[in-house]
Amino acid sequence: MELIVNDTNILIDLANIGLLDHCRKMDISFHTTDIVIAELKNPKQKEPVERLIRDGVLHVDSFTGPEVMQFVLLYTEYSMISNLTPVDCSVMILAEKYKCRLLTSDQKLKRHARDRHIEANGLLWLTDKMVDEDVVEPIAMIEHLQKWLETNERAPHKHIMERIDKYWKGVKR
């Protein structure tokens, strides 16, 4: 089973486009930090995330004493060279702890994570995996991706359109 650490924006987008519950069907252990969960305010996003937590699909980690110190040092370091948030630093530390992939839509966080030798991907990595593993049919994924374009103005429009085209070609076979 693959272990993945989720950033806030991934959870929000998954909730907004109706893909959060599909995570239940995947052979992935999803993790995040309590700082990420505290950032969720919208009930339409928070409630489905809390269901995944209750059902053991999404695991929420809190930092131990030494990890808190690591967090403070990392945040201090990055606050001087970048505008990474405390939430960003929390998921980087968790991904380092588990030596696993970090999912985020934040390009600067991806860049800094990769600089620290953390594999970092965005939501399209997960949507591709959902289609490849037959968790979501390509035609249904097209609808979810179109909803992503409608609900998130910062979504990677060009890459989403490329996926939609790819899935259409798979449907027309």
C-alpha positions in Angstrom: 0.0 0.0 0.0 1.3 3.4 -1.0 1.4 6.2 1.6 0.7 9.7 0.6 0.6 13.0 2.5 -2.1 15.5 1.4 -2.0 19.3 1.5 -5.1 21.3 2.3 -5.7 22.4 -1.4 -5.8 18.7 -2.5 -8.5 17.9 0.1 -10.5 21.0 -0.8 -10.4 20.3 -4.5 -11.3 16.6 -4.0 -14.3 17.6 -1.9 -15.4 20.4 -4.4 -15.3 18.1 -7.4 -16.8 15.1 -5.8 -13.8 12.8 -5.8 -13.1 12.6 -2.1 -15.2 9.4 -1.4 -13.4 7.6 -4.3 -10.3 7.7 -2.2 -11.9 4.9 -0.2 -11.5 2.5 -3.1 -7.8 3.1 -3.6 -4.9 1.1 -2.2 -3.4 4.3 -0.7 -2.9 5.2 3.0 -3.8 9.0 3.0 -2.2 11.1 5.7 -2.2 14.8 6.6 -1.5 17.0 9.6 -3.8 18.4 12.2 -2.8 21.8 11.0 -4.2 21.0 7.6 -7.5 19.8 9.1 -7.7 23.0 11.2 -7.5 25.0 8.0 -10.7 23.5 6.6 -13.6 25.9 7.4 -16.2 25.3 4.7 -18.7 22.6 5.9 -19.1 21.3 2.3 -15.4 20.5 2.4 -14.8 19.8 6.1 -17.7 17.3 6.6 -16.6 14.8 3.9 -13.0 15.0 5.1 -14.1 14.3 8.6 -16.1 11.3 7.4 -12.9 9.9 5.8 -11.0 10.5 9.1 -13.8 8.7 11.1 -13.7 5.8 8.6 -9.9 5.5 8.8 -9.3 6.4 5.2 -7.5 9.7 6.0 -5.1 9.6 9.0 -4.3 12.8 10.8 -0.9 13.1 12.4 0.1 15.5 15.2 3.7 16.4 15.8 5.7 15.0 18.8 8.0 17.2 20.8 11.1 16.7 18.6 8.9 17.1 15.5 7.6 20.4 16.8 11.1 21.7 17.1 11.9 20.4 13.6 8.7 22.2 12.4 9.8 25.5 14.1 13.3 25.3 12.5 12.0 24.5 9.1 9.4 27.3 9.1 12.0 29.8 10.4 14.3 28.7 7.5 11.7 29.0 4.8 10.2 32.2 6.2 13.5 33.9 5.4 13.8 32.6 1.8 10.2 31.9 0.7 6.7 32.5 1.7 5.9 28.9 2.7 3.1 28.7 5.3 3.2 26.8 8.5 0.8 24.3 6.9 3.2 23.9 4.0 6.0 23.1 6.3 3.9 20.7 8.3 3.1 18.5 5.3 6.8 18.6 4.1 7.9 17.3 7.5 5.3 14.6 7.5 6.3 13.5 3.9 9.9 13.4 5.0 9.0 11.4 8.1 7.2 8.8 6.1 9.5 9.0 3.1 6.5 9.3 0.8 4.9 11.3 -1.9 3.4 14.7 -1.1 0.2 15.8 -3.0 -0.2 19.6 -3.4 -1.4 22.0 -6.0 1.0 24.6 -4.7 3.9 25.0 -7.2 6.3 26.6 -4.7 5.7 23.9 -2.2 6.3 21.2 -4.8 9.6 22.9 -5.8 10.8 23.2 -2.2 9.7 19.6 -1.4 11.6 18.3 -4.4 14.6 20.3 -3.3 14.4 18.2 -0.1 14.1 15.0 -2.2 10.4 14.6 -1.5 8.4 13.3 -4.4 5.7 15.9 -5.0 2.7 15.7 -7.4 -0.6 17.5 -7.9 -4.2 16.4 -8.1 -3.8 15.2 -11.7 -1.5 12.5 -10.5 -4.2 11.1 -8.3 -7.0 11.5 -10.9 -4.8 9.6 -13.4 -4.3 6.9 -10.8 -8.1 6.7 -10.2 -8.7 6.1 -13.9 -5.8 3.7 -14.3 -7.0 1.6 -11.4 -10.6 1.7 -12.6 -11.8 3.5 -9.5 -13.4 6.2 -11.7 -14.5 5.6 -15.3 -12.8 8.0 -17.8 -16.2 9.5 -18.8 -17.0 10.2 -15.2 -13.5 11.7 -14.6 -14.1 14.1 -17.5 -17.1 15.5 -15.5 -15.1 15.8 -12.3 -12.3 17.6 -14.2 -14.7 20.0 -15.8 -16.1 20.7 -12.3 -12.6 21.4 -11.1 -12.2 24.0 -13.9 -15.5 25.6 -12.8 -14.7 25.6 -9.0 -11.0 26.6 -8.9 -9.7 29.5 -11.0 -6.1 28.5 -10.1 -6.5 24.9 -11.5 -4.0 24.0 -14.2 -6.3 24.6 -17.1 -4.0 23.5 -19.9 -3.1 20.2 -18.1 -6.7 19.5 -17.2 -7.8 20.0 -20.8 -5.0 17.6 -21.9 -6.4 15.0 -19.5 -9.9 15.5 -20.7 -8.8 15.0 -24.3 -6.8 11.9 -23.3 -9.9 10.4 -21.5 -12.2 11.2 -24.4 -9.9 9.3 -26.7 -10.0 6.4 -24.3 -13.9 6.5 -24.3 -14.2 6.6 -28.1 -12.3 3.4 -28.6 
